[in-house]
Amino acid sequence: AADAVAKQLAGLEQTREPLPWSKPEAPLRFQDPKLEELATVGIAFHHAGMVLDDRRAVEQAFLSGSIKVLCATTTLATGVNLPAYCVIIRGTKQYAGGGWAEISDLDFVQMIGRAGRPQFDAEGVAVVMTQNDQKQHYTELASGNTVIESSLAAELVEHINAELVLRGTSSKQAVEQWIEGTFLHVRLLKNPAWYNLDESAASKTSKEVMQSIVEDALNQLNQHDLATASGESADELAAT
C-alpha cells in the first residue's frame, strides 16, 4: 500500500501539479532501506514484523508531522494512540482462525476513532471501504446507533493465564482490579445476559460480579493444571 501511494505521488510530481503534502525537511533514518526510501517523500509503513527501533521511529515521525501518510495493520490502528486527520480502512475483513472474517465492531470503532487530532483539527475524516452488503452495518456503527459488547469475555481465561505467566505470581484481588478497569466490566453491569450470566447478575454489585467471573476463570485454569491457588483463603495465584 505504501508503494502504491508513493507511485501515485511520483506521477503527480511529473505533472507539476501541487503536491497534497510537503516532504520532510530533514532526512529520516531507519534500519529498513525501503522504509527510509519511502520516508523521503513523507510516507511510511508500520507492522508487527518491523524491528522495534524502526516502529518507534515511525510512530514518532508521524506524531511530529514528518511522516504524512502511514500505511499500517490493524495492530497499530487499534493499539497505538496515533491520531490522524484522515483514517482510511481499506477493507473490513481480516484473516483469522483459518479464514476471512469481518473485523470486530470494537476494533472498527477504535480505528475510526483515530480520525481527528484534538490539538490540531476541528473535525476528522474516516473513509471505510467494504462490501456492499456490509455498508448498512458499518454506517450504523459509525453513527453510534449500534451497542458494542466486549469480546474479552470469550478469551478471559487465556488473558488471565498470560498475566500469571508473565508476573509469576498474583492474587484474586489483583485480577479483579484488572478486570474492573476494562470495557468488559462496564458491559457486564449493563447487559449481563449477553455474557451468559444469570439474570440475578444485574442486581449484583460490581464486586460480586467480578468475584464470580474470576472464580469461574480460575477454576478452568486449575482444572487444566495451568494455575494453582494457595494461602489461607486460596487468594495467592501462580502459574504452573
MDAnalysis code that builds the backbone (N, CA, C; Angstrom):
import MDAnalysis as mda
import numpy as np

u = mda.Universe.empty(720, n_residues=240, atom_resindex=np.repeat(np.arange(240), 3), trajectory=True)
u.add_TopologyAttr("name", ["N", "CA", "C"] * 240)
u.add_TopologyAttr("resid", np.arange(1, 241))
u.add_TopologyAttr("resname", ["ALA", "ALA", "ASP", "ALA", "VAL", "ALA", "LYS", "GLN", "LEU", "ALA", "GLY", "LEU", "GLU", "GLN", "THR", "ARG", "GLU", "PRO", "LEU", "PRO", "TRP", "SER", "LYS", "PRO", "GLU", "ALA", "PRO", "LEU", "ARG", "PHE", "GLN", "ASP", "PRO", "LYS", "LEU", "GLU", "GLU", "LEU", "ALA", "THR", "VAL", "GLY", "ILE", "ALA", "PHE", "HIS", "HIS", "ALA", "GLY", "MET", "VAL", "LEU", "ASP", "ASP", "ARG", "ARG", "ALA", "VAL", "GLU", "GLN", "ALA", "PHE", "LEU", "SER", "GLY", "SER", "ILE", "LYS", "VAL", "LEU", "CYS", "ALA", "THR", "THR", "THR", "LEU", "ALA", "THR", "GLY", "VAL", "ASN", "LEU", "PRO", "ALA", "TYR", "CYS", "VAL", "ILE", "ILE", "ARG", "GLY", "THR", "LYS", "GLN", "TYR", "ALA", "GLY", "GLY", "GLY", "TRP", "ALA", "GLU", "ILE", "SER", "ASP", "LEU", "ASP", "PHE", "VAL", "GLN", "MET", "ILE", "GLY", "ARG", "ALA", "GLY", "ARG", "PRO", "GLN", "PHE", "ASP", "ALA", "GLU", "GLY", "VAL", "ALA", "VAL", "VAL", "MET", "THR", "GLN", "ASN", "ASP", "GLN", "LYS", "GLN", "HIS", "TYR", "THR", "GLU", "LEU", "ALA", "SER", "GLY", "ASN", "THR", "VAL", "ILE", "GLU", "SER", "SER", "LEU", "ALA", "ALA", "GLU", "LEU", "VAL", "GLU", "HIS", "ILE", "ASN", "ALA", "GLU", "LEU", "VAL", "LEU", "ARG", "GLY", "THR", "SER", "SER", "LYS", "GLN", "ALA", "VAL", "GLU", "GLN", "TRP", "ILE", "GLU", "GLY", "THR", "PHE", "LEU", "HIS", "VAL", "ARG", "LEU", "LEU", "LYS", "ASN", "PRO", "ALA", "TRP", "TYR", "ASN", "LEU", "ASP", "GLU", "SER", "ALA", "ALA", "SER", "LYS", "THR", "SER", "LYS", "GLU", "VAL", "MET", "GLN", "SER", "ILE", "VAL", "GLU", "ASP", "ALA", "LEU", "ASN", "GLN", "LEU", "ASN", "GLN", "HIS", "ASP", "LEU", "ALA", "THR", "ALA", "SER", "GLY", "GLU", "SER", "ALA", "ASP", "GLU", "LEU", "ALA", "ALA", "THR"])
u.atoms.positions = np.array([
    [0.824, -1.204, 0.000],
    [0.000, 0.000, 0.000],
    [0.863, 1.260, 0.000],
    [1.938, 1.237, 0.785],
    [2.832, 2.398, 0.841],
    [3.501, 2.621, -0.506],
    [3.896, 1.528, -1.177],
    [4.499, 1.642, -2.508],
    [3.520, 2.258, -3.497],
    [2.264, 1.837, -3.436],
    [1.249, 2.344, -4.355],
    [1.041, 3.843, -4.170],
    [1.017, 4.291, -2.927],
    [0.862, 5.726, -2.653],
    [2.070, 6.494, -3.169],
    [3.266, 5.935, -2.972],
    [4.494, 6.589, -3.432],
    [4.508, 6.719, -4.952],
    [4.029, 5.695, -5.661],
    [3.987, 5.751, -7.125],
    [3.009, 6.815, -7.602],
    [1.865, 6.920, -6.928],
    [0.897, 7.949, -7.295],
    [1.463, 9.341, -7.052],
    [2.199, 9.487, -5.979],
    [2.817, 10.777, -5.672],
    [3.866, 11.127, -6.717],
    [4.654, 10.129, -7.134],
    [5.677, 10.358, -8.155],
    [5.040, 10.778, -9.473],
    [3.919, 10.148, -9.813],
    [3.221, 10.519, -11.037],
    [2.679, 11.930, -10.966],
    [2.224, 12.339, -9.807],
    [1.713, 13.695, -9.622],
    [2.836, 14.716, -9.745],
    [4.016, 14.362, -9.260],
    [5.168, 15.261, -9.365],
    [5.524, 15.538, -10.818],
    [5.409, 14.529, -11.661],
    [5.756, 14.682, -13.072],
    [4.803, 15.617, -13.796],
    [3.583, 15.735, -13.314],
    [2.614, 16.637, -13.940],
    [2.791, 18.076, -13.468],
    [3.687, 18.253, -12.493],
    [3.945, 19.576, -11.908],
    [2.719, 20.154, -11.189],
    [1.817, 19.269, -10.805],
    [0.663, 19.700, -10.017],
    [1.095, 19.874, -8.560],
    [0.404, 20.723, -7.807],
    [0.747, 20.881, -6.386],
    [0.621, 19.546, -5.651],
    [1.578, 19.252, -4.790],
    [1.557, 18.004, -4.040],
    [0.601, 18.110, -2.854],
    [-0.044, 17.013, -2.487],
    [-1.017, 17.053, -1.380],
    [-0.378, 17.263, -0.018],
    [0.936, 17.035, 0.105],
    [1.637, 17.257, 1.366],
    [3.092, 17.590, 1.086],
    [3.721, 18.228, 2.041],
    [5.127, 18.602, 1.886],
    [6.036, 17.454, 2.308],
    [7.217, 17.408, 1.717],
    [8.193, 16.378, 2.068],
    [8.913, 16.771, 3.355],
    [9.464, 15.801, 4.074],
    [10.201, 16.114, 5.310],
    [11.369, 17.055, 5.040],
    [11.552, 18.017, 5.923],
    [12.649, 18.965, 5.749],
    [14.004, 18.315, 6.013],
    [14.063, 17.414, 6.967],
    [15.313, 16.721, 7.306],
    [15.162, 15.235, 6.995],
    [16.242, 14.570, 6.586],
    [16.169, 13.133, 6.280],
    [15.843, 12.305, 7.518],
    [15.038, 11.282, 7.329],
    [14.671, 10.372, 8.411],
    [15.445, 9.073, 8.248],
    [16.026, 8.571, 9.335],
    [16.879, 7.387, 9.272],
    [16.171, 6.168, 9.866],
    [16.211, 5.069, 9.124],
    [15.638, 3.804, 9.579],
    [16.570, 2.659, 9.210],
    [16.445, 1.557, 9.899],
    [17.247, 0.382, 9.576],
    [16.785, -0.262, 8.272],
    [15.492, -0.225, 8.021],
    [14.933, -0.801, 6.800],
    [15.155, 0.168, 5.639],
    [15.918, -0.225, 4.603],
    [16.204, 0.686, 3.490],
    [14.952, 1.110, 2.720],
    [13.990, 0.197, 2.582],
    [12.759, 0.548, 1.870],
    [11.981, 1.600, 2.643],
    [11.932, 1.457, 3.944],
    [11.252, 2.427, 4.790],
    [11.930, 3.784, 4.695],
    [13.245, 3.789, 4.692],
    [13.991, 5.044, 4.599],
    [13.752, 5.725, 3.256],
    [13.629, 4.926, 2.205],
    [13.353, 5.479, 0.869],
    [11.978, 6.131, 0.820],
    [10.980, 5.450, 1.339],
    [9.621, 5.995, 1.346],
    [9.523, 7.252, 2.204],
    [10.286, 7.282, 3.286],
    [10.223, 8.408, 4.220],
    [10.689, 9.714, 3.592],
    [11.485, 9.639, 2.531],
    [11.960, 10.869, 1.878],
    [10.809, 11.678, 1.286],
    [9.682, 11.007, 1.004],
    [8.522, 11.715, 0.459],
    [7.369, 11.754, 1.469],
    [7.681, 11.472, 2.737],
    [6.676, 11.597, 3.787],
    [5.732, 10.426, 3.921],
    [6.161, 9.247, 3.440],
    [5.327, 8.044, 3.507],
    [6.049, 6.983, 4.328],
    [5.304, 6.185, 5.090],
    [5.916, 5.106, 5.872],
    [4.913, 3.974, 6.050],
    [5.414, 2.839, 6.521],
    [4.546, 1.706, 6.843],
    [4.836, 1.260, 8.266],
    [3.908, 0.520, 8.847],
    [4.042, 0.090, 10.246],
    [3.364, -1.260, 10.417],
    [4.094, -2.256, 10.907],
    [3.514, -3.576, 11.167],
    [4.335, -4.289, 12.232],
    [3.818, -5.379, 12.763],
    [4.451, -6.076, 13.883],
    [5.773, -6.734, 13.514],
    [6.020, -6.961, 12.219],
    [7.246, -7.622, 11.804],
    [8.462, -6.713, 11.732],
    [8.278, -5.419, 11.939],
    [9.392, -4.471, 11.889],
    [10.234, -4.570, 13.153],
    [11.489, -4.153, 13.035],
    [12.329, -4.092, 14.236],
    [11.778, -2.991, 15.135],
    [11.953, -3.146, 16.428],
    [11.346, -2.235, 17.400],
    [11.793, -0.793, 17.198],
    [13.078, -0.577, 16.921],
    [13.582, 0.792, 16.748],
    [12.899, 1.488, 15.581],
    [12.689, 0.763, 14.479],
    [12.021, 1.356, 13.323],
    [10.560, 1.667, 13.637],
    [9.892, 0.773, 14.351],
    [8.488, 1.018, 14.701],
    [8.355, 2.285, 15.538],
    [9.209, 2.406, 16.533],
    [9.142, 3.586, 17.399],
    [9.494, 4.860, 16.636],
    [10.471, 4.756, 15.742],
    [10.876, 5.927, 14.961],
    [9.754, 6.369, 14.025],
    [9.049, 5.410, 13.437],
    [7.924, 5.729, 12.559],
    [6.817, 6.417, 13.350],
    [6.496, 5.888, 14.512],
    [5.450, 6.477, 15.351],
    [5.796, 7.912, 15.732],
    [7.046, 8.142, 16.103],
    [7.466, 9.481, 16.495],
    [7.437, 10.435, 15.310],
    [7.869, 9.941, 14.142],
    [7.879, 10.787, 12.944],
    [6.459, 11.149, 12.521],
    [5.527, 10.232, 12.706],
    [4.140, 10.521, 12.359],
    [3.544, 11.537, 13.328],
    [3.836, 11.373, 14.607],
    [3.334, 12.316, 15.604],
    [3.895, 13.715, 15.397],
    [5.150, 13.790, 14.970],
    [5.792, 15.090, 14.770],
    [5.380, 15.749, 13.461],
    [4.778, 14.973, 12.557],
    [4.352, 15.531, 11.280],
    [5.333, 15.325, 10.153],
    [6.469, 14.708, 10.412],
    [7.440, 14.451, 9.345],
    [6.898, 13.417, 8.366],
    [6.211, 12.408, 8.888],
    [5.528, 11.421, 8.057],
    [4.074, 11.850, 7.915],
    [3.615, 11.978, 6.676],
    [2.252, 12.445, 6.423],
    [1.278, 11.307, 6.152],
    [1.779, 10.225, 5.549],
    [0.929, 9.083, 5.205],
    [1.515, 7.832, 5.835],
    [0.715, 7.135, 6.628],
    [1.185, 5.936, 7.315],
    [0.271, 4.762, 6.970],
    [0.831, 3.764, 6.300],
    [0.088, 2.553, 5.945],
    [0.361, 1.513, 7.024],
    [-0.676, 1.078, 7.706],
    [-0.472, 0.238, 8.883],
    [-1.448, -0.919, 8.936],
    [-1.102, -1.910, 9.739],
    [-2.007, -3.027, 10.005],
    [-2.978, -2.623, 11.105],
    [-3.941, -3.482, 11.383],
    [-4.928, -3.173, 12.419],
    [-4.297, -3.094, 13.801],
    [-3.131, -3.711, 13.973],
    [-2.453, -3.656, 15.272],
    [-2.171, -2.221, 15.678],
    [-1.683, -1.427, 14.736],
    [-1.407, -0.017, 15.025],
    [-2.707, 0.755, 15.205],
    [-3.654, 0.511, 14.310],
    [-4.895, 1.285, 14.322],
    [-5.695, 1.089, 15.599],
    [-5.592, -0.090, 16.205],
    [-6.372, -0.355, 17.415],
    [-5.557, -0.259, 18.689],
    [-4.231, -0.229, 18.567],
    [-3.395, -0.250, 19.759],
    [-2.719, 1.062, 20.083],
    [-1.816, 1.501, 19.222],
    [-1.038, 2.702, 19.485],
    [-1.888, 3.940, 19.241],
    [-1.809, 4.900, 20.132],
    [-2.599, 6.120, 20.012],
    [-1.910, 7.103, 19.079],
    [-2.191, 6.980, 17.781],
    [-1.635, 7.887, 16.781],
    [-2.786, 8.530, 16.007],
    [-3.360, 9.600, 16.519],
    [-4.476, 10.239, 15.825],
    [-4.044, 10.848, 14.496],
    [-4.955, 10.856, 13.534],
    [-4.686, 11.413, 12.211],
    [-5.914, 12.184, 11.751],
    [-5.721, 13.140, 10.855],
    [-6.874, 13.869, 10.336],
    [-7.788, 12.927, 9.567],
    [-7.191, 12.061, 8.750],
    [-7.972, 11.146, 7.923],
    [-7.532, 9.705, 8.154],
    [-8.487, 8.832, 8.405],
    [-8.226, 7.396, 8.557],
    [-8.955, 6.661, 7.438],
    [-8.226, 5.841, 6.691],
    [-8.813, 5.052, 5.605],
    [-8.731, 3.573, 5.968],
    [-9.871, 2.918, 6.052],
    [-9.912, 1.476, 6.305],
    [-10.108, 0.790, 4.957],
    [-9.042, 0.196, 4.452],
    [-9.060, -0.412, 3.117],
    [-9.483, -1.887, 3.226],
    [-10.774, -2.087, 3.353],
    [-11.303, -3.429, 3.521],
    [-11.596, -3.721, 4.980],
    [-12.713, -4.371, 5.237],
    [-13.129, -4.624, 6.620],
    [-13.014, -6.095, 7.020],
    [-12.341, -6.886, 6.208],
    [-12.122, -8.292, 6.549],
    [-10.674, -8.513, 6.964],
    [-10.461, -9.472, 7.857],
    [-9.113, -9.859, 8.242],
    [-9.032, -11.379, 8.350],
    [-7.838, -11.903, 8.139],
    [-7.643, -13.355, 8.179],
    [-7.437, -13.799, 9.618],
    [-8.291, -14.672, 10.087],
    [-8.197, -15.145, 11.473],
    [-8.866, -16.503, 11.590],
    [-8.247, -17.390, 12.360],
    [-8.839, -18.706, 12.582],
    [-8.972, -19.547, 11.330],
    [-8.056, -19.353, 10.387],
    [-8.073, -20.164, 9.168],
    [-8.992, -19.662, 8.077],
    [-9.538, -18.464, 8.234],
    [-10.416, -17.923, 7.201],
    [-10.587, -16.420, 7.346],
    [-11.298, -15.828, 6.402],
    [-11.534, -14.386, 6.410],
    [-12.832, -14.069, 7.145],
    [-12.781, -13.039, 7.965],
    [-13.958, -12.627, 8.734],
    [-13.948, -11.118, 8.900],
    [-15.120, -10.550, 9.145],
    [-15.215, -9.112, 9.381],
    [-14.488, -8.750, 10.675],
    [-13.862, -7.587, 10.685],
    [-13.214, -7.117, 11.903],
    [-14.277, -6.920, 12.977],
    [-13.872, -6.994, 14.227],
    [-14.848, -6.834, 15.306],
    [-15.376, -5.402, 15.338],
    [-16.584, -5.256, 15.849],
    [-17.186, -3.921, 15.944],
    [-16.326, -2.991, 16.791],
    [-15.766, -3.522, 17.878],
    [-14.959, -2.692, 18.764],
    [-13.692, -2.217, 18.063],
    [-13.036, -3.107, 17.307],
    [-11.842, -2.714, 16.565],
    [-12.178, -1.638, 15.539],
    [-13.322, -1.789, 14.879],
    [-13.735, -0.806, 13.878],
    [-13.918, 0.570, 14.502],
    [-14.627, 0.610, 15.619],
    [-14.869, 1.892, 16.289],
    [-13.560, 2.513, 16.760],
    [-12.637, 1.685, 17.250],
    [-11.337, 2.203, 17.677],
    [-10.568, 2.794, 16.506],
    [-10.640, 2.134, 15.356],
    [-9.903, 2.612, 14.188],
    [-10.443, 3.942, 13.671],
    [-11.758, 4.038, 13.508],
    [-12.291, 5.305, 13.013],
    [-12.173, 6.387, 14.076],
    [-12.050, 5.958, 15.339],
    [-11.871, 6.928, 16.421],
    [-10.534, 7.636, 16.380],
    [-9.586, 7.124, 15.591],
    [-8.289, 7.788, 15.433],
    [-8.393, 9.033, 14.547],
    [-9.495, 9.150, 13.820],
    [-9.654, 10.286, 12.911],
    [-9.937, 11.565, 13.690],
    [-9.104, 12.560, 13.461],
    [-9.250, 13.834, 14.149],
    [-8.244, 13.997, 15.253],
    [-7.424, 15.036, 15.155],
    [-6.417, 15.307, 16.180],
    [-6.915, 16.467, 17.035],
    [-7.285, 16.221, 18.279],
    [-7.895, 17.257, 19.119],
    [-7.101, 18.554, 19.185],
    [-5.765, 18.450, 19.178],
    [-4.956, 19.656, 19.324],
    [-4.781, 20.424, 18.016],
    [-5.157, 19.793, 16.869],
    [-4.934, 20.434, 15.575],
    [-6.204, 20.597, 14.738],
    [-7.128, 19.641, 14.820],
    [-8.266, 19.609, 13.911],
    [-9.591, 19.851, 14.620],
    [-10.498, 20.527, 13.909],
    [-11.850, 20.718, 14.424],
    [-12.730, 19.528, 14.069],
    [-12.265, 18.698, 13.137],
    [-13.013, 17.524, 12.719],
    [-12.050, 16.466, 12.195],
    [-12.553, 15.282, 11.976],
    [-11.756, 14.198, 11.415],
    [-12.544, 13.511, 10.321],
    [-11.842, 12.788, 9.463],
    [-12.476, 12.095, 8.342],
    [-12.117, 10.617, 8.397],
    [-13.117, 9.761, 8.294],
    [-12.892, 8.316, 8.240],
    [-13.507, 7.786, 6.952],
    [-12.699, 7.124, 6.144],
    [-13.147, 6.531, 4.882],
    [-13.134, 5.017, 5.046],
    [-14.264, 4.378, 4.820],
    [-14.380, 2.933, 5.015],
    [-14.694, 2.261, 3.682],
    [-13.843, 1.329, 3.272],
    [-14.056, 0.551, 2.053],
    [-14.493, -0.855, 2.456],
    [-15.712, -1.208, 2.112],
    [-16.240, -2.515, 2.493],
    [-17.156, -3.030, 1.398],
    [-17.611, -4.266, 1.532],
    [-18.540, -4.826, 0.568],
    [-19.915, -4.195, 0.744],
    [-20.670, -4.186, -0.329],
    [-21.956, -3.502, -0.311],
    [-22.915, -4.076, 0.730],
    [-22.842, -5.393, 0.960],
    [-23.770, -5.985, 1.927],
    [-23.422, -5.644, 3.371],
    [-22.257, -5.026, 3.588],
    [-21.850, -4.612, 4.933],
    [-21.993, -3.103, 5.138],
    [-22.415, -2.407, 4.102],
    [-22.475, -0.944, 4.161],
    [-23.366, -0.447, 5.292],
    [-24.567, -0.997, 5.414],
    [-25.500, -0.544, 6.439],
    [-24.954, -0.793, 7.835],
    [-24.314, -1.950, 8.019],
    [-23.759, -2.303, 9.330],
    [-22.731, -1.279, 9.791],
    [-21.790, -0.946, 8.913],
    [-20.732, -0.015, 9.313],
    [-21.220, 1.429, 9.372],
    [-22.245, 1.739, 8.596],
    [-22.845, 3.073, 8.689],
    [-23.469, 3.275, 10.067],
    [-24.173, 2.256, 10.557],
    [-24.795, 2.343, 11.876],
    [-23.749, 2.376, 12.986],
    [-22.675, 1.599, 12.817],
    [-21.608, 1.626, 13.815],
    [-20.977, 3.005, 13.897],
    [-20.697, 3.587, 12.739],
    [-20.037, 4.893, 12.704],
    [-20.923, 5.990, 13.279],
    [-22.235, 5.827, 13.157],
    [-23.160, 6.850, 13.660],
    [-23.467, 6.678, 15.138],
    [-22.983, 5.588, 15.722],
    [-23.200, 5.363, 17.148],
    [-24.542, 4.754, 17.485],
    [-25.225, 4.180, 16.500],
    [-26.548, 3.602, 16.741],
    [-26.510, 2.128, 17.129],
    [-25.316, 1.546, 17.164],
    [-25.183, 0.129, 17.497],
    [-24.487, -0.028, 18.841],
    [-25.049, -0.857, 19.709],
    [-24.429, -1.135, 21.004],
    [-23.277, -2.112, 20.803],
    [-22.129, -1.797, 21.356],
    [-20.946, -2.645, 21.214],
    [-20.708, -3.409, 22.505],
    [-20.530, -4.709, 22.377],
    [-20.225, -5.549, 23.527],
    [-18.740, -5.901, 23.534],
    [-18.234, -6.216, 24.701],
    [-16.823, -6.580, 24.846],
    [-16.572, -7.985, 24.311],
    [-15.423, -8.175, 23.686],
    [-15.019, -9.503, 23.209],
    [-14.032, -10.156, 24.175],
    [-13.747, -9.487, 25.283],
    [-12.770, -10.010, 26.237],
    [-13.266, -11.269, 26.943],
    [-14.563, -11.367, 27.170],
    [-15.101, -12.497, 27.933],
    [-14.747, -13.839, 27.312],
    [-14.783, -13.908, 25.985],
    [-14.512, -15.168, 25.301],
    [-13.066, -15.620, 25.464],
    [-12.168, -14.679, 25.726],
    [-10.746, -15.006, 25.851],
    [-10.213, -14.716, 27.252],
    [-11.111, -14.551, 28.217],
    [-10.693, -14.116, 29.550],
    [-9.747, -15.106, 30.222],
    [-10.028, -16.390, 30.107],
    [-9.167, -17.399, 30.734],
    [-7.750, -17.310, 30.178],
    [-7.643, -17.147, 28.868],
    [-6.323, -17.046, 28.237],
    [-5.571, -15.805, 28.707],
    [-6.278, -14.685, 28.840],
    [-5.628, -13.445, 29.277],
    [-5.144, -13.550, 30.723],
    [-5.957, -14.129, 31.587],
    [-5.546, -14.292, 32.986],
    [-4.343, -15.223, 33.074],
    [-4.364, -16.286, 32.280],
    [-3.232, -17.215, 32.271],
    [-1.957, -16.510, 31.822],
    [-2.065, -15.677, 30.794],
    [-0.899, -14.944, 30.296],
    [-0.346, -14.000, 31.358],
    [-1.246, -13.330, 32.083],
    [-0.804, -12.428, 33.142],
    [-0.074, -13.191, 34.244],
    [-0.579, -14.364, 34.599],
    [0.068, -15.166, 35.644],
    [1.447, -15.642, 35.197],
    [1.557, -16.020, 33.935],
    [2.851, -16.476, 33.415],
    [3.864, -15.335, 33.414],
    [3.421, -14.152, 32.995],
    [4.327, -13.003, 32.926],
    [4.745, -12.522, 34.309],
    [3.806, -12.511, 35.234],
    [4.087, -11.990, 36.573],
    [4.670, -13.045, 37.510],
    [4.450, -14.313, 37.204],
    [4.918, -15.375, 38.083],
    [3.896, -15.677, 39.160],
    [3.539, -14.668, 39.934],
    [2.511, -14.810, 40.970],
    [1.581, -13.606, 40.931],
    [0.397, -13.785, 41.483],
    [-0.567, -12.689, 41.558],
    [-1.581, -13.039, 42.642],
    [-2.724, -12.385, 42.610],
    [-3.775, -12.659, 43.593],
    [-5.132, -12.461, 42.943],
    [-6.155, -13.026, 43.567],
    [-7.508, -12.840, 43.057],
    [-7.875, -11.361, 43.039],
    [-7.462, -10.658, 44.070],
    [-7.784, -9.234, 44.163],
    [-7.175, -8.460, 43.005],
    [-5.934, -8.791, 42.650],
    [-5.269, -8.102, 41.544],
    [-5.969, -8.384, 40.221],
    [-6.405, -9.619, 40.035],
    [-7.120, -9.985, 38.812],
    [-8.448, -9.238, 38.730],
    [-9.165, -9.165, 39.852],
    [-10.440, -8.453, 39.885],
    [-10.254, -6.968, 39.573],
    [-9.227, -6.369, 40.144],
    [-8.962, -4.953, 39.897],
    [-8.637, -4.712, 38.430],
    [-7.914, -5.653, 37.822],
    [-7.581, -5.519, 36.399],
    [-8.846, -5.551, 35.549],
    [-9.745, -6.492, 35.830],
    [-10.976, -6.619, 35.055],
    [-11.874, -5.400, 35.247],
    [-11.893, -4.840, 36.451],
    [-12.732, -3.671, 36.725],
    [-12.307, -2.449, 35.919],
    [-11.111, -2.472, 35.378],
    [-10.645, -1.361, 34.558],
    [-10.854, -1.577, 33.073],
    [-11.592, -2.632, 32.701],
    [-11.797, -2.938, 31.289],
    [-13.216, -2.609, 30.835],
    [-13.397, -2.595, 29.524],
    [-14.710, -2.370, 28.929],
    [-15.660, -3.522, 29.256],
    [-15.098, -4.716, 29.457],
    [-15.914, -5.873, 29.826],
    [-16.707, -5.596, 31.098],
    [-16.076, -4.995, 32.076],
    [-16.755, -4.702, 33.344],
    [-17.926, -3.754, 33.130],
    [-17.734, -2.758, 32.289],
    [-18.801, -1.792, 32.004],
    [-20.014, -2.494, 31.397],
    [-19.762, -3.358, 30.417],
    [-20.864, -4.024, 29.733],
    [-21.503, -5.134, 30.568],
    [-20.733, -5.758, 31.437],
    [-21.293, -6.793, 32.304],
    [-22.422, -6.243, 33.171],
    [-22.231, -5.053, 33.676],
    [-23.241, -4.445, 34.541],
    [-24.439, -3.933, 33.749],
    [-24.221, -3.641, 32.460],
    [-25.301, -3.136, 31.612],
    [-26.101, -4.268, 30.969],
    [-25.401, -5.331, 30.566],
    [-26.051, -6.396, 29.809],
    [-25.506, -7.761, 30.218],
    [-25.774, -8.206, 31.442],
    [-25.194, -9.458, 31.938],
    [-25.607, -10.687, 31.145],
    [-26.819, -10.691, 30.576],
    [-27.303, -11.861, 29.844],
    [-26.442, -12.163, 28.621],
    [-25.846, -11.136, 28.041],
    [-25.004, -11.312, 26.848],
    [-23.793, -12.189, 27.167],
    [-23.349, -12.131, 28.385],
    [-22.135, -12.849, 28.777],
    [-22.443, -14.142, 29.533],
    [-23.641, -14.696, 29.272],
    [-24.042, -15.983, 29.843],
    [-24.119, -15.973, 31.367],
    [-24.450, -14.829, 31.932],
    [-24.675, -14.751, 33.375],
    [-26.177, -14.828, 33.634],
    [-26.551, -15.310, 34.788],
    [-27.974, -15.379, 35.103],
    [-28.528, -13.977, 35.334],
    [-29.840, -13.869, 35.276],
    [-30.485, -12.562, 35.390],
    [-30.188, -11.870, 36.710],
    [-29.873, -12.635, 37.755],
    [-29.604, -12.025, 39.055],
    [-28.336, -11.194, 39.038],
    [-27.484, -11.412, 38.019],
    [-26.237, -10.651, 37.947],
    [-26.504, -9.159, 37.805],
    [-27.659, -8.820, 37.220],
    [-27.978, -7.407, 37.024],
    [-28.166, -6.679, 38.342],
    [-28.539, -7.417, 39.398],
    [-28.767, -6.792, 40.695],
    [-27.563, -6.913, 41.622],
    [-26.519, -7.594, 41.166],
    [-25.334, -7.758, 41.994],
    [-24.463, -6.512, 41.952],
    [-23.656, -6.355, 42.973],
    [-22.708, -5.251, 42.980],
    [-21.563, -5.571, 42.030],
    [-20.810, -4.551, 41.691],
    [-19.657, -4.737, 40.808],
    [-18.701, -5.772, 41.377],
    [-18.472, -5.709, 42.683],
    [-17.537, -6.630, 43.328],
    [-18.012, -8.072, 43.209],
    [-19.295, -8.297, 43.428],
    [-19.840, -9.655, 43.361],
    [-19.746, -10.232, 41.952],
    [-20.013, -9.399, 40.960],
    [-19.919, -9.854, 39.573],
    [-18.488, -10.238, 39.236],
    [-17.541, -9.390, 39.649],
    [-16.142, -9.677, 39.366],
    [-15.669, -10.957, 40.050],
    [-16.083, -11.146, 41.280],
    [-15.677, -12.346, 42.013],
    [-16.190, -13.610, 41.337],
    [-17.403, -13.549, 40.832],
    [-17.989, -14.702, 40.156],
    [-17.234, -15.035, 38.875],
    [-16.913, -14.010, 38.109],
    [-16.215, -14.213, 36.841],
    [-14.800, -14.726, 37.071],
    [-14.113, -14.128, 38.004],
    [-12.740, -14.545, 38.296],
    [-12.708, -15.975, 38.813],
    [-13.642, -16.313, 39.690],
    [-13.692, -17.669, 40.250],
    [-13.882, -18.710, 39.152],
    [-14.761, -18.402, 38.210],
    [-15.015, -19.330, 37.111],
    [-13.773, -19.510, 36.239],
    [-13.097, -18.400, 35.926],
    [-11.896, -18.469, 35.091],
    [-10.778, -19.236, 35.781],
    [-10.595, -18.982, 37.074],
    [-9.532, -19.664, 37.820],
    [-9.823, -21.154, 37.975],
    [-11.090, -21.502, 38.097],
    [-11.453, -22.914, 38.175],
    [-11.087, -23.638, 36.884],
    [-11.303, -22.960, 35.759],
    [-10.945, -23.562, 34.473],
    [-9.436, -23.745, 34.354],
    [-8.678, -22.748, 34.804],
    [-7.220, -22.860, 34.768],
    [-6.738, -23.984, 35.673],
    [-7.360, -24.111, 36.831],
    [-6.975, -25.155, 37.776],
    [-7.304, -26.551, 37.234],
    [-8.443, -26.669, 36.575],
    [-8.848, -27.955, 36.010],
    [-7.877, -28.444, 34.945],
    [-7.240, -27.504, 34.258],
    [-6.286, -27.868, 33.208],
    [-4.838, -27.777, 33.694],
    [-4.671, -27.693, 35.018],
    [-3.336, -27.648, 35.633],
    [-2.478, -26.498, 35.098],
    [-3.110, -25.344, 34.883],
    [-2.392, -24.170, 34.386],
    [-2.133, -23.142, 35.480],
    [-2.814, -23.265, 36.607],
    [-2.625, -22.319, 37.706],
    [-2.955, -23.001, 39.028],
    [-2.344, -22.491, 40.089],
    [-2.613, -23.008, 41.431],
    [-2.982, -21.862, 42.354],
    [-3.762, -22.180, 43.389],
    [-4.149, -21.191, 44.391],
    [-3.663, -21.671, 45.748],
    [-3.102, -20.755, 46.523],
    [-2.586, -21.115, 47.843],
    [-2.909, -20.009, 48.836],
    [-2.463, -20.165, 50.083],
    [-2.764, -19.183, 51.115],
    [-3.997, -19.579, 51.902],
    [-4.260, -18.849, 52.970],
    [-5.376, -19.184, 53.859],
    [-6.720, -19.161, 53.141],
    [-6.914, -18.193, 52.264],
    [-8.184, -18.095, 51.537],
    [-8.020, -18.436, 50.059],
    [-6.926, -19.140, 49.731],
    [-6.629, -19.511, 48.335],
    [-6.595, -18.281, 47.442],
    [-6.075, -17.199, 47.985],
    [-6.054, -15.933, 47.242],
    [-4.767, -15.749, 46.445],
    [-3.711, -16.452, 46.822],
    [-2.432, -16.308, 46.139],
    [-2.403, -17.224, 44.921],
    [-2.120, -16.641, 43.756],
    [-2.169, -17.378, 42.498],
    [-0.788, -17.498, 41.881],
    [-0.582, -18.595, 41.178],
    [0.693, -18.811, 40.493],
    [0.465, -19.693, 39.279],
    [1.221, -19.424, 38.223],
    [1.152, -20.272, 37.033],
    [1.948, -21.548, 37.291],
    [1.518, -22.650, 36.714],
    [2.219, -23.919, 36.919],
    [3.230, -24.168, 35.802],
])
